[in-house]
Amino acid sequence: MTNDNEPRDLRSRNRQAVREAISAAALRLALEQGPGGLKLVRVTDIAQAAGVAPRTYNNYFSSREEAICAFQADQARRLGRALRARPADEPLAEAVTAAAIDVFANPEPDRAGLAMIMSTPELQGEALKAFTMAEEPLAAAIAERTGVGARGDLRCQVLAAAVAGAVRVAGRHWLGTTNPPPFATVLRDALGHVLPTTEGAS
């Protein structure tokens, strides 16, 4: 079964590689400028750093903010697929937690990049949009897993939104903690406050 955003062929994989290269270049240049210098990051600079033409950049992204947050958007879209990949007999809470850790904490997030995205007003909205995009495919995956149909019901949609919110809160807590534990530990703890109350519906 193909799904939420999985590259299906070589052309799709090549496009995804270009998208990732542009996003990585945009974030790197933004970090070099610092939060106050975000507007100094130009499309031509991002394209040059990524090794593509400005026109190619414009084919992938409509703004600096979208390019910088693309990695978070791609992560979010993978969450539903990651849940589908978990063992069918695994309890829902365990499966969702493992899927989220696999997507968001493996490897450990880039602390400097995440801090910039979550502390810069222009990027916060784009990051929120990225997490919101995770909700529909995650709700569908939860619905399939719990047997309530492909589109799911209100419980699945609320749970998906709660999981996305828990991931964001875990990120803020991790960034705001001196000498924090691995992000996977913080994320597991955050999800533990959301998932147990839904286990009876699985």
VMD Tcl script that draws the C-alpha trace (Angstrom):
set ca {
  {0.00 0.00 0.00}
  {1.35 3.38 -0.91}
  {0.37 6.24 1.22}
  {0.66 9.76 2.45}
  {3.72 11.12 0.66}
  {5.84 8.08 -0.10}
  {8.02 8.50 -3.22}
  {6.79 5.89 -5.72}
  {9.50 5.92 -8.41}
  {12.94 7.21 -9.28}
  {11.63 10.53 -10.55}
  {9.71 11.11 -7.32}
  {12.75 10.20 -5.24}
  {14.92 12.59 -7.24}
  {12.39 15.38 -6.72}
  {12.37 14.64 -3.01}
  {16.17 14.78 -2.92}
  {16.14 18.21 -4.59}
  {13.45 19.40 -2.17}
  {15.54 18.25 0.80}
  {18.69 19.89 -0.58}
  {16.93 23.23 -1.01}
  {15.38 23.01 2.46}
  {18.71 22.15 4.09}
  {20.41 25.06 2.31}
  {17.64 27.46 3.35}
  {17.88 26.44 7.00}
  {21.67 26.62 6.99}
  {21.66 30.15 5.56}
  {18.94 31.22 7.98}
  {20.98 29.96 10.93}
  {23.99 31.89 9.67}
  {21.94 35.11 9.55}
  {20.14 34.51 12.85}
  {16.44 35.16 13.59}
  {16.73 38.89 13.02}
  {18.33 38.39 9.63}
  {15.82 36.00 8.12}
  {14.81 38.56 5.49}
  {18.43 38.73 4.35}
  {18.23 35.14 3.12}
  {17.53 35.52 -0.59}
  {16.14 32.99 -3.02}
  {19.22 33.32 -5.22}
  {21.46 32.52 -2.25}
  {19.41 29.47 -1.29}
  {19.38 28.20 -4.86}
  {23.13 28.66 -5.22}
  {23.81 26.90 -1.91}
  {21.59 24.00 -2.98}
  {23.18 23.78 -6.41}
  {19.99 24.54 -8.34}
  {18.63 27.39 -10.44}
  {16.35 30.00 -8.84}
  {13.61 28.82 -11.18}
  {13.99 25.31 -9.77}
  {13.65 26.73 -6.26}
  {10.42 28.45 -7.27}
  {9.06 25.16 -8.59}
  {9.33 23.68 -5.09}
  {8.67 26.52 -2.66}
  {6.72 29.75 -2.60}
  {8.59 31.36 0.30}
  {11.73 31.20 2.43}
  {9.63 30.15 5.39}
  {8.13 27.22 3.51}
  {11.59 26.06 2.38}
  {13.10 26.33 5.87}
  {10.25 24.34 7.43}
  {10.03 21.73 4.66}
  {11.82 19.08 6.71}
  {9.22 19.41 9.48}
  {6.43 19.22 6.90}
  {7.89 16.07 5.38}
  {8.30 14.50 8.81}
  {4.70 15.28 9.69}
  {3.40 13.70 6.49}
  {5.27 10.48 7.26}
  {3.58 9.93 10.62}
  {0.54 8.12 9.25}
  {2.73 5.81 7.19}
  {4.91 5.08 10.21}
  {1.85 4.05 12.22}
  {0.69 1.72 9.43}
  {4.11 0.04 9.54}
  {3.77 -0.93 13.21}
  {2.79 -4.53 14.11}
  {-0.95 -5.05 13.83}
  {-1.23 -6.56 17.31}
  {0.63 -3.70 19.03}
  {-1.62 -1.64 21.36}
  {-2.63 1.68 19.85}
  {-0.82 3.86 22.39}
  {2.42 1.90 21.97}
  {2.14 1.94 18.19}
  {1.50 5.68 17.96}
  {4.33 6.43 20.40}
  {6.79 4.23 18.53}
  {5.77 5.73 15.19}
  {6.16 9.29 16.47}
  {9.57 8.54 17.99}
  {10.72 6.91 14.76}
  {9.63 9.94 12.70}
  {10.54 12.85 14.98}
  {13.34 11.56 17.23}
  {15.35 9.24 14.98}
  {17.75 10.87 14.41}
  {17.80 13.44 17.21}
  {16.45 16.81 15.96}
  {18.91 19.53 15.09}
  {18.61 21.67 18.20}
  {19.76 24.94 16.64}
  {17.48 24.57 13.63}
  {14.47 23.59 15.71}
  {15.08 26.46 18.13}
  {15.13 28.96 15.30}
  {11.94 27.60 13.76}
  {10.06 27.57 17.06}
  {11.23 31.01 18.18}
  {10.92 33.01 14.96}
  {7.41 34.39 14.35}
  {7.66 34.10 10.56}
  {8.59 30.43 10.90}
  {6.23 29.47 13.72}
  {3.17 29.73 11.49}
  {4.76 27.61 8.78}
  {5.80 24.99 11.34}
  {2.26 24.91 12.75}
  {0.94 24.35 9.23}
  {3.38 21.45 8.86}
  {2.14 19.73 12.00}
  {-1.48 20.34 11.00}
  {-0.80 18.48 7.77}
  {0.03 15.40 9.83}
  {-3.43 15.19 11.33}
  {-5.48 13.89 8.40}
  {-3.17 11.02 7.37}
  {-2.59 10.11 11.01}
  {-6.33 10.10 11.72}
  {-6.85 7.84 8.70}
  {-4.13 5.45 9.91}
  {-5.66 5.36 13.40}
  {-9.09 4.70 11.88}
  {-7.76 1.78 9.85}
  {-5.99 0.37 12.88}
  {-9.05 0.63 15.13}
  {-11.46 -0.63 12.48}
  {-13.72 2.40 12.23}
  {-13.26 2.94 8.50}
  {-10.90 4.68 6.15}
  {-12.02 8.22 7.06}
  {-12.31 7.61 10.77}
  {-14.55 9.38 13.26}
  {-14.30 12.26 15.67}
  {-12.23 10.25 18.15}
  {-9.58 9.50 15.53}
  {-9.42 13.12 14.39}
  {-9.15 14.43 17.95}
  {-6.46 11.90 18.82}
  {-4.45 12.81 15.72}
  {-4.64 16.50 16.62}
  {-3.65 15.74 20.21}
  {-0.63 13.74 19.06}
  {0.49 16.54 16.74}
  {0.11 19.01 19.60}
  {2.06 16.78 21.97}
  {4.94 16.64 19.49}
  {5.05 20.45 19.33}
  {4.92 20.81 23.11}
  {7.63 18.18 23.52}
  {9.82 20.18 21.15}
  {9.36 23.40 23.11}
  {9.99 21.63 26.42}
  {13.13 19.94 25.07}
  {14.49 23.25 23.80}
  {13.71 25.02 27.06}
  {15.44 22.45 29.27}
  {19.08 22.78 30.23}
  {20.97 19.55 29.54}
  {17.79 17.76 28.42}
  {17.47 14.00 28.03}
  {17.21 12.60 24.48}
  {14.26 14.03 22.59}
  {12.77 10.54 22.33}
  {12.45 10.47 26.14}
  {10.70 13.86 26.24}
  {8.43 12.91 23.35}
  {7.46 9.61 24.95}
  {6.59 11.44 28.17}
  {4.50 14.04 26.32}
  {2.58 11.42 24.38}
  {1.95 9.53 27.60}
  {-0.25 12.41 28.72}
  {-2.38 12.07 25.58}
  {-2.63 8.44 24.61}
  {-3.69 6.43 27.72}
  {-7.16 8.01 27.84}
  {-7.88 6.78 24.33}
  {-6.72 3.21 24.76}
  {-10.18 1.95 25.61}
  {-11.40 2.98 22.17}
  {-8.86 0.83 20.32}
}
mol new
graphics top color blue
foreach p $ca { graphics top sphere $p radius 0.5 }
foreach p [lrange $ca 0 end-1] q [lrange $ca 1 end] { graphics top cylinder $p $q radius 0.2 }
display resetview
